[in-house]
Amino acid sequence: MGGDHPGGFQAIQEYFQQKVCRFCSRQFEQEGIELLRQEPGVLVVRVTCNSCGHPLGVAIVGTTPKPEKSKPRSYGEWTKKDRSRLSKMPKITYDDVLTAHQFFQNLGSDWAKYIPGT
Protein backbone atom coordinates (compact mmCIF):
# COMPACT_ATOMS: atom_id res chain seq x y z
CA MET A 1 0.00 0.00 0.00
CA GLY A 2 2.15 2.86 -1.18
CA GLY A 3 1.55 6.56 -0.95
CA ASP A 4 0.63 8.68 2.02
CA HIS A 5 -0.55 6.86 5.10
CA PRO A 6 -3.01 8.24 7.63
CA GLY A 7 -1.72 9.98 10.76
CA GLY A 8 -2.84 7.02 12.88
CA PHE A 9 -0.49 4.76 10.95
CA GLN A 10 2.41 7.12 11.62
CA ALA A 11 1.69 6.91 15.35
CA ILE A 12 1.64 3.10 15.10
CA GLN A 13 4.98 3.14 13.27
CA GLU A 14 6.47 5.38 15.95
CA TYR A 15 5.18 3.05 18.66
CA PHE A 16 6.67 -0.10 17.12
CA GLN A 17 9.96 1.68 16.36
CA GLN A 18 10.42 1.98 20.12
CA LYS A 19 10.21 -1.82 20.49
CA VAL A 20 12.98 -4.34 19.90
CA CYS A 21 13.01 -7.69 18.13
CA ARG A 22 13.09 -10.61 20.56
CA PHE A 23 15.42 -12.51 18.24
CA CYS A 24 18.19 -9.96 17.54
CA SER A 25 17.40 -7.21 20.10
CA ARG A 26 17.47 -4.46 17.46
CA GLN A 27 14.76 -1.85 17.19
CA PHE A 28 12.08 -2.26 14.55
CA GLU A 29 12.43 0.11 11.61
CA GLN A 30 9.78 2.08 9.75
CA GLU A 31 10.26 -0.07 6.63
CA GLY A 32 9.35 -3.20 8.59
CA ILE A 33 5.98 -1.82 9.65
CA GLU A 34 3.51 -2.41 6.83
CA LEU A 35 -0.10 -1.23 6.64
CA LEU A 36 -2.12 -4.25 5.49
CA ARG A 37 -5.64 -2.93 5.77
CA GLN A 38 -7.51 0.14 6.87
CA GLU A 39 -11.11 0.03 8.06
CA PRO A 40 -13.10 2.76 9.77
CA GLY A 41 -11.54 2.99 13.23
CA VAL A 42 -9.14 0.07 12.69
CA LEU A 43 -5.70 -0.37 11.12
CA VAL A 44 -4.13 -3.77 10.49
CA VAL A 45 -0.33 -3.75 10.36
CA ARG A 46 2.39 -6.38 9.92
CA VAL A 47 5.62 -5.86 11.84
CA THR A 48 8.82 -7.58 10.69
CA CYS A 49 12.39 -7.04 11.83
CA ASN A 50 14.46 -5.61 8.98
CA SER A 51 17.68 -6.74 10.67
CA CYS A 52 17.03 -10.48 11.07
CA GLY A 53 13.80 -10.95 9.08
CA HIS A 54 11.76 -12.46 11.92
CA PRO A 55 8.13 -11.34 12.02
CA LEU A 56 6.69 -9.86 15.19
CA GLY A 57 3.25 -10.56 13.77
CA VAL A 58 0.08 -8.81 12.73
CA ALA A 59 -1.51 -6.17 14.95
CA ILE A 60 -5.08 -4.94 14.79
CA VAL A 61 -5.09 -1.42 16.20
CA GLY A 62 -8.18 0.63 17.01
CA THR A 63 -7.85 4.24 15.94
CA THR A 64 -11.16 5.66 17.14
CA PRO A 65 -10.85 6.99 20.68
CA LYS A 66 -13.45 5.61 23.05
CA PRO A 67 -15.38 7.92 25.34
CA GLU A 68 -13.59 8.38 28.65
CA LYS A 69 -16.44 6.92 30.70
CA SER A 70 -16.56 3.60 28.83
CA LYS A 71 -12.96 2.59 29.60
CA PRO A 72 -11.45 2.60 33.08
CA ARG A 73 -8.17 4.48 33.28
CA SER A 74 -6.66 2.51 36.09
CA TYR A 75 -7.32 -0.35 38.45
CA GLY A 76 -8.68 2.08 41.04
CA GLU A 77 -11.47 3.18 38.67
CA TRP A 78 -12.80 -0.32 38.07
CA THR A 79 -16.03 -1.22 39.79
CA LYS A 80 -15.98 -3.61 42.73
CA LYS A 81 -17.75 -6.15 40.52
CA ASP A 82 -14.99 -5.87 37.86
CA ARG A 83 -12.19 -6.15 40.44
CA SER A 84 -13.82 -9.20 42.00
CA ARG A 85 -14.45 -10.90 38.65
CA LEU A 86 -10.99 -10.17 37.21
CA SER A 87 -9.01 -10.98 40.36
CA LYS A 88 -10.08 -14.61 40.00
CA MET A 89 -8.80 -14.87 36.43
CA PRO A 90 -5.35 -16.34 35.77
CA LYS A 91 -2.65 -13.97 34.56
CA ILE A 92 -1.96 -13.85 30.83
CA THR A 93 1.15 -15.87 30.01
CA TYR A 94 3.59 -15.76 27.12
CA ASP A 95 2.00 -18.98 25.79
CA ASP A 96 -1.42 -17.28 25.84
CA VAL A 97 -0.03 -14.49 23.66
CA LEU A 98 1.50 -17.01 21.22
CA THR A 99 -1.78 -18.94 21.01
CA ALA A 100 -3.67 -15.72 20.25
CA HIS A 101 -1.07 -14.77 17.64
CA GLN A 102 -1.41 -18.15 15.93
CA PHE A 103 -5.20 -17.83 15.99
CA PHE A 104 -5.14 -14.40 14.34
CA GLN A 105 -2.48 -15.48 11.86
CA ASN A 106 -4.69 -18.35 10.69
CA LEU A 107 -7.81 -16.23 10.13
CA GLY A 108 -6.80 -15.31 6.58
CA SER A 109 -7.39 -12.15 4.60
CA ASP A 110 -11.18 -12.33 5.02
CA TRP A 111 -10.93 -12.09 8.84
CA ALA A 112 -13.58 -9.35 9.01
CA LYS A 113 -16.33 -11.92 8.32
CA TYR A 114 -15.92 -13.14 11.92
CA ILE A 115 -16.78 -9.73 13.39
CA PRO A 116 -20.52 -9.35 14.05
CA GLY A 117 -22.19 -6.61 12.04
CA THR A 118 -19.65 -6.47 9.19
JOTADA-V576966 format. One record per pair of residues at least 24 apart in sequence whose ideal C-beta (glycine too) atoms are under 10 Angstrom apart, sorted by the first residue. I is the first residue (numbers start at 0). J is the second residue. Records with the same first field share a line. If there is no record, write none. Layout:
BEGIN
I: J / J
END
This chain:
BEGIN
0: 33 / 34 / 35 / 36 / 37
1: 34
4: 32 / 34 / 37 / 42 / 44
5: 34 / 37 / 42 / 62
6: 62
7: 34 / 37 / 40 / 41 / 42 / 60 / 61 / 62 / 63
8: 32 / 33 / 34 / 37 / 42 / 44 / 60 / 62
10: 42 / 60 / 62
11: 42 / 44 / 46 / 58 / 60 / 62
12: 44 / 46
14: 44 / 46 / 58 / 60
15: 44 / 46 / 55 / 58 / 60
16: 46
18: 46 / 48 / 55
19: 48 / 50 / 55
20: 46 / 47 / 48 / 49 / 50 / 51 / 52 / 53 / 54 / 55
21: 48 / 53 / 55
22: 48 / 50 / 51 / 52 / 53 / 54 / 55
23: 48 / 50 / 51 / 52 / 53
24: 48 / 50 / 51
25: 49 / 50 / 51
26: 50
27: 55
31: 55
32: 58
33: 57
35: 59 / 108
36: 108 / 110 / 111
37: 62
38: 62 / 111 / 114 / 117
39: 63
40: 64 / 65
41: 111 / 114
43: 103 / 108 / 110 / 111
54: 100 / 104
55: 100
56: 96 / 97 / 99 / 100 / 101 / 103 / 104
57: 100 / 103 / 104 / 106 / 110
58: 100 / 103
59: 103 / 110
END
